[in-house]
Amino acid sequence: MIQPLDNEQEILQRVAHGDESAFRLLFFHYWDFIYSTALLFTKSPDLSEDLSQDIFANLWIKRARLAEIDRLEGYLFISARNLIFDYLRKKVFHGPYDSYFLEYFSDTAPTPDRRLEALEFQATIDEAIASLPPQQQTAFRLSRYQGLSHEEIAQKMGISRQAVKSHIVRAIVRLRQQLGQNPLLSLLLVGLLLMK
């Protein structure tokens, strides 16, 4: 928990109207909170610094919303969590995520057993995604692999935005059923469920 600034609502109003000096006050007050949140999830000081900068950059870009926020701490935490999980999700679905998970969950060099376990982990996820019905699989891949919005997916697939949402939700439910018994796979699904 972090104490809000004494005149935080006034500062939020000023930032919402483009006041850079007010934004700097928020930045310096909340930096350690955001950085430590990122570090808790990523275990990487460099990555945590980069993600924290991204979070504050997004805060400035979306500053008009700040006028409606009651508790900035909660808003920042949710923003941080979403950005961090988005990063971790992309790391998982783009490239050799077996070695990434080994590094993430262990402070020691991966053993042959752990590497084999990670390869099996990867194969299980790939198999589960490949078993989804075609429409669900397409919507899920466009969302999770390519980071497209529901609107963009709807245009690409020639279906409604609501249908896209339905396909993605059903895909996640099905993946939860298939992968939910394995604790490591369950951790990955936390990221899936927190996104979009």
Residue pairs with C-beta under 8 A, 6 or more apart in sequence:
1 73
2 29
2 30
2 33
2 73
4 71
4 72
4 73
5 11
5 25
5 26
5 29
8 72
11 22
11 25
11 26
12 26
12 66
12 67
12 69
12 72
13 66
13 67
14 22
15 22
15 23
15 26
15 60
15 63
15 66
16 63
16 64
16 65
16 66
16 67
17 67
18 63
23 59
23 60
23 63
26 59
26 72
27 56
30 72
30 73
30 76
31 52
31 56
33 73
33 76
34 52
34 55
34 56
34 76
34 80
35 48
35 49
35 52
37 77
37 80
37 81
37 84
38 47
38 48
38 49
38 51
38 52
38 55
38 80
38 84
39 45
39 48
41 81
41 84
41 85
41 88
42 48
42 51
42 84
42 87
42 88
43 104
47 87
51 80
51 83
51 84
51 87
52 80
54 83
55 76
55 79
55 80
55 83
58 79
58 83
59 66
59 76
59 79
66 72
69 75
81 194
82 194
82 195
85 190
85 191
85 194
85 195
86 147
86 195
88 191
89 144
89 191
89 192
89 195
90 147
91 97
91 100
92 100
92 101
92 188
92 191
93 144
93 145
94 145
97 122
98 115
98 118
98 119
98 121
98 122
99 110
99 115
99 118
101 118
101 121
101 184
102 110
102 114
102 115
102 118
103 110
105 184
106 114
110 118
121 182
121 184
121 185
124 179
124 182
124 185
125 179
125 185
125 188
128 174
128 175
128 178
128 179
129 137
129 140
129 141
129 175
130 137
131 174
131 178
132 140
132 171
132 174
132 175
135 157
135 159
135 167
136 167
136 168
136 170
136 171
136 174
137 171
138 157
138 167
139 153
139 157
139 164
139 167
139 168
139 171
140 167
140 168
140 171
140 172
142 148
142 152
142 153
142 156
142 157
143 150
143 153
143 164
143 168
143 195
143 196
144 192
144 195
148 156
150 161
150 164
150 165
150 168
150 196
151 161
153 164
154 160
154 161
154 163
154 164
157 164
168 196
172 189
172 192
172 193
175 189
175 192
176 189
176 193
179 185
179 186
179 188
179 189
180 186
180 189
